[in-house]
Amino acid sequence: MYRAKRAALSPKVKRRVGKYELGRTIGEGTFAKVRFAKNTEND
């Protein structure tokens, strides 16, 4: 319950990995998640 409240109150922060900005999860399997990513160097 605490986690849900904390997530609702915190602003949405985009995560970056190297030159990529990660977005929403588009798939999930047993060993990994697949997330939408945008190359920030090509903007």
Secondary structure as GFF3:
##gff-version 3
##sequence-region A 1 43
A	DSSP	alpha_helix	2	9	.	.	.	ID=ss1
A	DSSP	beta_strand	15	17	.	.	.	ID=ss2
A	DSSP	beta_strand	20	28	.	.	.	ID=ss3
A	DSSP	beta_strand	33	39	.	.	.	ID=ss4
A	DSSP	three_ten_helix	40	42	.	.	.	ID=ss5
###
